[in-house]
Amino acid sequence: MSRLRVSSFTISLDGYGAGPDQDRDNPLGVGGGALHEWALATRTFRRMFGSDGGTTGIDDDFAARGFDDIGAWILGRNMFGPIRGPWPDDEWKGWWGDTPPYHTPVFVLTNHPRAPIAMDGGTTFHFVADGIDAALRRAADAANGRDIRLGGGVATIRQYLRAGLIDEMHLAIAPILLGSGEHLFAGIDAPKLGYERTEHVPTPNATHVVFAKRK
Ligand SMILES: NC(=O)c1ccc[n+]([C@@H]2O[C@H](COP(=O)([O-])OP(=O)(O)OC[C@H]3O[C@@H](n4cnc5c(N)ncnc54)[C@H](OP(=O)(O)O)[C@@H]3O)[C@@H](O)[C@H]2O)c1
């Protein structure tokens, strides 16, 4: 059966998964770009974006694990892009160019549905307007027994967390303070929802923590 996994989702020391005021120049919100420094340095992420080199070791091992056995993704509309409200046209196709790094069906939660977009490299963006359970069902069908990666952003992970639907969550804690933005855990009692820590590995660039649902 497919598991719903969060991987390499990065929060600041003060708990923010994105800075404020996202726009085209600041996909992770103002100041939020610093969250991903650990990930962008890894061999896995550099290859994903067509570059050589990159770090190997613990950070890269966690980054690579996140792509193992993934058959579909779920994203929130703000992770897909900075446009809010009704789509003005069909021009926006994500931040990632013609060949996004998903290579599977991707289900984008939104209140503003639009037709699916087939991209190069096997990614098709499907827009889901009937909620998190519907997105999960469609992703599970598409994944065909492989796992589903819940990419983010914050509001989307919070909904699946509150519903107790996330099986495993790898968070990287970046050694930065953001001060404001989108807070991952505010008002959520994760232990009460049944989550416990199963791994905890610090590196100079991030502290990796994995949470899973108690059996
Ligand atoms: N730190 C990390 O590792 C990481 C990873 C991924 C993303 N991010 C960042 O996180 C930020 C985005 O997070 P976010 O919390 O602002 O937003 P988000 O979770 O990406 O998207 C929220 C939006 O998705 C739509 N949506 C979500 N749930 C829905 C539902 N149940 N039904 C219908 N529509 C639904 C709504 O958009 P509409 O009503 O407009 O349709 C909602 O405003 C970005 O800055 C992104 O770069 C960070």
The ligand as an SDF file (V2000), in Angstrom:
LIG
                    3D

 48 52  0  0  0  0  0  0  0  0999 V2000
   10.5910   24.6120    3.4130 N   0  0  0  0  0  0  0  0  0  0  0  0
   10.4280   23.7250    2.4460 C   0  0  0  0  0  0  0  0  0  0  0  0
   11.1130   22.6880    2.3700 O   0  0  0  0  0  0  0  0  0  0  0  0
    9.3660   23.9920    1.4170 C   0  0  0  0  0  0  0  0  0  0  0  0
    8.9470   22.9780    0.5530 C   0  0  0  0  0  0  0  0  0  0  0  0
    7.9310   23.2520   -0.3280 C   0  0  0  0  0  0  0  0  0  0  0  0
    7.3720   24.5130   -0.3870 C   0  0  0  0  0  0  0  0  0  0  0  0
    7.8120   25.4730    0.4570 N   0  0  0  0  0  0  0  0  0  0  0  0
    7.2660   26.8580    0.4300 C   0  0  0  0  0  0  0  0  0  0  0  0
    6.0260   26.9020    1.0920 O   0  0  0  0  0  0  0  0  0  0  0  0
    5.3210   28.0380    0.5850 C   0  0  0  0  0  0  0  0  0  0  0  0
    3.9320   27.5890    0.2090 C   0  0  0  0  0  0  0  0  0  0  0  0
    3.2670   27.1620    1.3680 O   0  0  0  0  0  0  0  0  0  0  0  0
    1.8660   27.7920    1.7460 P   0  0  0  0  0  0  0  0  0  0  0  0
    1.5630   27.3270    3.1240 O   0  0  0  0  0  0  0  0  0  0  0  0
    1.8880   29.2480    1.4570 O   0  0  0  0  0  0  0  0  0  0  0  0
    0.8820   27.1740    0.6740 O   0  0  0  0  0  0  0  0  0  0  0  0
    0.6260   25.7480   -0.0190 P   0  0  0  0  0  0  0  0  0  0  0  0
    0.3610   24.7240    1.0100 O   0  0  0  0  0  0  0  0  0  0  0  0
    1.6590   25.4690   -1.0460 O   0  0  0  0  0  0  0  0  0  0  0  0
   -0.7060   26.1190   -0.8200 O   0  0  0  0  0  0  0  0  0  0  0  0
   -1.8250   26.6320   -0.1370 C   0  0  0  0  0  0  0  0  0  0  0  0
   -2.8840   26.9180   -1.1780 C   0  0  0  0  0  0  0  0  0  0  0  0
   -3.2450   25.7040   -1.8530 O   0  0  0  0  0  0  0  0  0  0  0  0
   -4.6470   25.6600   -2.0370 C   0  0  0  0  0  0  0  0  0  0  0  0
   -5.1600   24.6200   -1.1460 N   0  0  0  0  0  0  0  0  0  0  0  0
   -4.5330   24.0450   -0.0800 C   0  0  0  0  0  0  0  0  0  0  0  0
   -5.3240   23.1280    0.4960 N   0  0  0  0  0  0  0  0  0  0  0  0
   -6.4810   23.1160   -0.2070 C   0  0  0  0  0  0  0  0  0  0  0  0
   -7.6840   22.3850   -0.0900 C   0  0  0  0  0  0  0  0  0  0  0  0
   -7.8550   21.4700    0.8740 N   0  0  0  0  0  0  0  0  0  0  0  0
   -8.6610   22.6190   -0.9940 N   0  0  0  0  0  0  0  0  0  0  0  0
   -8.4830   23.5280   -1.9850 C   0  0  0  0  0  0  0  0  0  0  0  0
   -7.3640   24.2680   -2.1400 N   0  0  0  0  0  0  0  0  0  0  0  0
   -6.3820   24.0590   -1.2540 C   0  0  0  0  0  0  0  0  0  0  0  0
   -5.1790   27.0260   -1.6480 C   0  0  0  0  0  0  0  0  0  0  0  0
   -4.9710   27.8640   -2.7910 O   0  0  0  0  0  0  0  0  0  0  0  0
   -6.1360   28.5800   -3.6530 P   0  0  0  0  0  0  0  0  0  0  0  0
   -7.3000   28.8100   -2.7400 O   0  0  0  0  0  0  0  0  0  0  0  0
   -5.4580   29.8390   -4.0950 O   0  0  0  0  0  0  0  0  0  0  0  0
   -6.4180   27.6820   -4.7800 O   0  0  0  0  0  0  0  0  0  0  0  0
   -4.1810   27.4350   -0.5720 C   0  0  0  0  0  0  0  0  0  0  0  0
   -4.1270   28.8260   -0.3680 O   0  0  0  0  0  0  0  0  0  0  0  0
    6.0670   28.5210   -0.6280 C   0  0  0  0  0  0  0  0  0  0  0  0
    6.8350   29.6650   -0.2750 O   0  0  0  0  0  0  0  0  0  0  0  0
    6.9430   27.3490   -0.9690 C   0  0  0  0  0  0  0  0  0  0  0  0
    8.1180   27.7220   -1.6680 O   0  0  0  0  0  0  0  0  0  0  0  0
    8.7800   25.2340    1.3710 C   0  0  0  0  0  0  0  0  0  0  0  0
  1  2  1  0
  2  3  2  0
  2  4  1  0
  4  5  1  0
  4 48  2  0
  5  6  2  0
  6  7  1  0
  7  8  2  0
  8  9  1  0
  8 48  1  0
  9 10  1  0
  9 46  1  0
 10 11  1  0
 11 12  1  0
 11 44  1  0
 12 13  1  0
 13 14  1  0
 14 15  2  0
 14 16  1  0
 14 17  1  0
 17 18  1  0
 18 19  2  0
 18 20  1  0
 18 21  1  0
 21 22  1  0
 22 23  1  0
 23 24  1  0
 23 42  1  0
 24 25  1  0
 25 26  1  0
 25 36  1  0
 26 27  1  0
 26 35  1  0
 27 28  2  0
 28 29  1  0
 29 30  1  0
 29 35  2  0
 30 31  1  0
 30 32  2  0
 32 33  1  0
 33 34  2  0
 34 35  1  0
 36 37  1  0
 36 42  1  0
 37 38  1  0
 38 39  2  0
 38 40  1  0
 38 41  1  0
 42 43  1  0
 44 45  1  0
 44 46  1  0
 46 47  1  0
M  CHG  2   8   1  16  -1
M  END
$$$$
